[in-house]
Amino acid sequence: MDEPFFHRDLLARLATEARQGRVAQGLMLCGPKGTGKLFLALKYARYLSCDKPAADGETCGACPSCRWWNAWTHPDVHFVFPVVKDSKRKRETCDDYLPQWRQMLSESPYTDLEKWTRRMDASTNVQPLIYARESDVLARKLSLKANSETGRRVVLIWLPECLHEACANKLLKLLEEPPRGTVFLMVSQDPERVISTVRSRVQRVDIPPITTEALTKELVLYAGVDANRAEEAARRAAGSWPKALEDVTDDEIRKEMLQDFVSLMRLAWTRRAREMKVWSEGMAAGGRTKQTAFLQYTGRMLRESFISNFHLSDLNYMSKEEQEFVRRFAPFVNERNVEQLADLTIEAQEHIERNVNPRMVFFDYILKVTVALKAAIVK
């Protein structure tokens, strides 16, 4: 994992608590995409497993535990994550997908559910879950004797909001009376969706977005881009390392999304229904990952357009091409419709994530945007 790690202060704090004997039996790291929650959890889990850990949260790198970690095969570290049930291949538990999981972690500790779904070679229309059988498998594993000298075992649960209700109810028994030396680490992107009885049994730690300054510095060092370009990408990333990295490496993708955004707004304004339908079908053909990325981009561009009306350039983070369009478009996003447009965009994104028919989602979205844009005009 040679990508930048941004939460050394939090890791040091957790390490200090561990040295003082104050290791929480249940911890849930929460925060938006791209902030490095999983990276922090992996670092802390490795620290807890190390035979000779350093004071700052780092590990010795030489003990048997560290060697197991290097191969992602530590016998006392158990990963729980959403999977797609595949009856034909007889896949239902995390163990069935461990090779793909280990490969993903070895490539990058920054990931999300869409990337993981593709890694499983699963249909994007199937929602991955943590099924009830997983709690039975985990209970059996934790009944065995620990292998490492520390006697400590770590259960890392990625995205507990994907716990099937039956699995969550079974997991409660382990959280209430965890086997000796067992630590539960959860990594959540949407903690409010985690069943309340599970949330109440773990300590919550909120992971803040990564600062623009930190992103800029690492983009220069890691991606080798110049400081000005790095700062622009860092501002647009809103605290997410993957977004910042994609920004400096995927200029063509960003230009394509700008073209789609311009088409959306022009068609909505001119009310050309037949062309709106064609646009909707084109967006529906792009796949859920691309659709979600476009709606996120649209939300950002609407925000930039609204702020542009105040003529405060230091608050706008756009490329030159984006600035050119927003200069003309900004008056159509004002106090009369900005909240409505934002809500419509969020609603469309939620529908895409819930596997609603994308043709219906995007056609309904552009029709509603048409109405919202007309609301901007002073009568």
N, C-alpha and C positions, 0 to 999 in steps of 0.2 A: 504494500500500500504506500506508494510514493507520492500520492496526491497530498496537497496541503492539509494540515490539521489546524483548525482555528480555535479550539476550545481548551488550550493548555491550562488556563486558569481554573476552569471547572474540573478538569481531570486532577489537577494538583489538590483542589479542595476535597474531592472524593478520596484521593489517596491519603490525605491527612486524616480524614475521618476513619479510614480503614486502619491506619497505624495506631489510632487511639482506641481501637476496638469498637467503633461505632458504624459498622457496616449494616446498612439497612437490608432487611430480608427481602423487601420488595421495593423497587425503584422504577418510576416511569419517566423517561426522558421525552418531553413533548416539544413540538415546534413545527413550523411549516417545512415544505419540501426544500431540499438543498442546503440546509443549515448544518449538516454534519452530525445529526443525532446518532445514526447508526455507527458512524466512525468513532464517536465518543464512547458509545456502549461497548464496542469491540476493544477499544483501548483500555477501558476500565475492567472489562472481563479478563483481559490478558494480564493486567496488573494484579487482580485478585488471585489469579492462578499461579503467578510466578513464585518460585521458591526464594528468590533473592531480589525483590523489587527495590527500585530506587525511591528516593524521597519525593521526587517531583511527579510521580505517576508513571515513569518509564520502567521498563523491565530489564532484566539482566541480559536476555538474549541467548544465554548459554545453557540454562538448566533444562531438564527433560520437558518441563511444562512449556517453555518457550519454543523448543524444537517441535513439539506437537502443534503448537499454534502456527508455526511457520508453514506447516502442511495442512492447516485447518482440520486436524484430526484429533484434537484433544479429547480424551475419553470422558473427562468430567465437565465438558462444556457442551450443552445441548441446545441446538437451534430449533426454534419453533417459528414457522412463517406460513403465510397463506399458500395453498396449493390448489390446483385444479384436479378434481376427482376424474380419473380416467379408468373406466371399467375395463376397456379393451386391453390396456397395458397393465392393469391391476395396480394402479397408483392411487393412493389416498392419503398417505402420511408424508411427513417431511423427509423421512429416511429414503423414500422412493425418489426424491429429487435432490438428495445431498450432493451428487457430483456437479449438477448445474449450479447449485447454491455456492459451493466452494469455489467453482470457477469464476462466478460473478464477483465474489468477495476478493478473490486474488487479483482481478482486473481493476476494480474500483470499489471503494467503500461508500460511494455516493450512488444511490440507485433509487428507484421508485417502483410502484406496483405495475405500471405499464411495461417498464423494461423487464421486470421479473417475469411477467406473464409471457412476453415474447421468448424469454430464455427457456421457459418450460415447454416451448413449442406448442402452446395452447391457443385455442381460439380466443380472439379479443372480445368475443361476445359472451364469454363465460367468466363470471366473477369468482376469483380465487377466494377460498375460505380456509379457516383452520377448523377442521372437522372434529366431531366428538371422539373419534378413535384416537386422536392425537394425545388427549389427556390420559388415556389408558396406557399408551406407549410410554409417555413421559413418567407416569407413576411407576411403571416397571423399571425403567432406567434408574430412577432415583432410589429404588429399593436396594440397589446393588452398592457394594462398598466402593468408596472413592479410590482412585488410582494414584493421585498425586500426593506429594509429601504434605501439602498444606491441608489436605482433607476437605477442601472446599470445592463445591460444585456450583456451576453457574448455568442458569436457564435463561437464554436470551430470546425473548418473544418479540419478533418484528411485526408491527402493525396489529396490536391486540384488538383494534376496532373491527378486524376481520374474523374474530372468534365467533364460531357458530354458538348459538345460545346453549346448546347441550354441552358443548366443550367448555364454555365459560363456567357453567354450573359445576361441572366436575373439577375444573381447575381451582375453584374456590377452596376445596378441601385441602389442596396442596398449599395454597397461599395462607390459609388459616393455621395450618400445622405443618410447616415445611420440614422436610428431613434435615437432620443436623448438618450444619455447614453449607446449606443450600441458599443461594442468592438468586432472586428473580429480577432480571433486568428487562424492562419493556421499552420499546421504542414506538412512539405513537405520533402520527401526523394529524389525527383528529380525535383527541382524547374524549371529547364529549360523546362520541359514538361508542366508547368503551362502556360495557355494562357497569352500572353504578356500583354494584357489589364488588366488582374487581377493582375499580378505581379507589374505593374506600380502603382497600387493603394494601395499597402501595403508596410510597411517598412520591409526589410529583415534583419534577425539576423542569422548568421551562428553559428551553434553549433559545437564546435571542438570535435574530437574523445577523448574518456576518456584516461587519461594517464595510462601507464603501472603501475606506482607506486600506483595510486588510485585503479585500478582494483585489484592489488595484495593485498592491504590492506583489501578491502572489501571481497575478496574471502576467506581470512583467517577468518574474522569475521563472514561472512554470511554463507559460505559453510563449514567452519571448517576444511579446508585442511591445510597441512603444508606450510610454506612460500616458499620453493623451488618449490614445485608443483604449487603453486599459481602463482609464477612469470613466470614459463614456460607457463602456460595457458594464463596469461595476455599478454605476448608478442605475442603469436599466435593469440590472439583475435583481434588485430589491432584496439583497441579503442572501442570495442563492449562488453557491459556487458553480453547480452545473450550468445554470443559466448564463452566468458570466463567461464561463469557458465556451459554451456553445455560441455565445454572441461574437466572440473573436474568431471562431473557427468556421461559422456557418453564415457568412454574409449573404450567400445566395438564397438560403432558406428565409432569412429575414426580409430580403427584397421581395420574395414570392408572397410572404404573408402581407407585406405592405400593399402589393398589387391586389390581393384578395380583399383587404380592408377597404381600399379605394373603390373597388367594384361594388362591394356591399353598400357603402354609403351613397354612391352615385345612383345605383339602381333603386335603392330605397327612396331617395329623394325624387327621382323621375317617375317612380311607380310603373316601371315597365314589367308587368306581371310575368309575361312569358320568359323574359330574360332572367327575372328573379328565380323562376323555377329552374332554369338551366344552371344558374349559379349554385342553387341549393343542391342539385344533383351532383355537381362537380365537387362541392365540399363533402358530400356524403360518401363519395368514392375514395376519399383520402385516407381512411383508417382512423380509428379512435385517437391514437396518439397525436396525429397531425391535427385532428379536429380540436382536441383539447388545447393544444399549443396555440392554434389560431385564436380561439376564444380568449385565452389568457392574453395574447398579444392585443386583441381588440379591446379588452378591458384597460390595458395600459395606454393604448392610443386614445381612448375616450378620456382618460384622466389627463393625459398630456394636452389634449385639445381644450379641455375645460380650463386648466391652469394657464394655458397660453393667452386666454382672454385678459388675464391680469398683467400681462407684459412684464413678467418677472423671469427673465431668461435663466437665472441661476436655479430655478425650480423645474426647468424643463430638461429632460434627458432624451434627446432624439438625434438620429442621424440627419445629415443634410437633406436627404430625400424625404424623410418623414417631416422635417420642418417645412419643406416647400408645400406639401399637401395641407398640413395643419394650419398654415398661415391663412389659407382660404376657407378651410373647413371649420375652424374653431368657433366662429359665431353661431354655428348651428348646434353647439353643445354648451348650454348655459344653465342658469338656475332653474329654468322651467322644465328641463328634461334630463339633466345629468343623472339624477338618482334613478329615474325610470330606465334610462339606457344601461346603467350599471347593473340594476336588478335583472333586467332582461338577459344580459350577458352571463351573469352568474347562474341564472335559471337554466339557460341553454347548456352551460357547461355541466351542471348537475345532471341534466337529462342525458347528456352524452355519456357521462360516467356511469349512469344507471342502465346503459344499453337500450335507451329508447331509440326507435327508428331514426337515424340521422337525417334522412330526407325530410321527415316530418318536423324534426327539431329545427333544421336550418331554414326551411320555408316559413315555418311559424315565426321564427326569430326575425327574418328579414321583413315580414309583414308588420310585426310589432314595432320594429325599428322605424319603418315608414311613418307610422302614426306618431312615434316619439319625436322624430325630426321635425314634423310639422308643428309640434307644440312649442318649438323654439322661436317661432315667428311672433312678433308683437302684432296684435290685431288692433 
